[in-house]
């Protein structure tokens, strides 16, 4: 990609040299050559910048993990009173959208 950029800069430099005035030559060189080349090089290098940024983030995270080792997890503190789980046998409420009660059929083909 850099060889194409150098080639384009050369072409626009030759165009600028053939302009009638110095101001027109400078404007041609910068507006037709340098500015578009910088934009194309910036857009073309965005993937590489993204990879470098991601690599730096990963390295920083690894350095942070190496400097702060994780302690083993401790068991959570239990409450003084055990919580009561609802008993499935004692629940007789049937809410909207719940499955109907199981019928007495034993054969699934009935």
Number of C-alpha atoms within 10 A of each C-alpha: 9 9 8 10 17 12 12 17 19 14 15 19 19 14 15 22 16 13 15 9 11 12 11 14 19 15 15 20 22 17 13 18 22 17 12 15 19 12 11 12 14 12 10 12 12 11 11 10 12 11 11 12 12 12 12 12 12 12 12 12 12 12 11 11 11 10 9 9 8 8 6 6 6 6 6 6 6 8 7 6 6 7 8 6 6 8 7 7 6 7 8 8 7 10 8 6 6 8 8 8 8 6 6 6 8 7 6 5 5 5
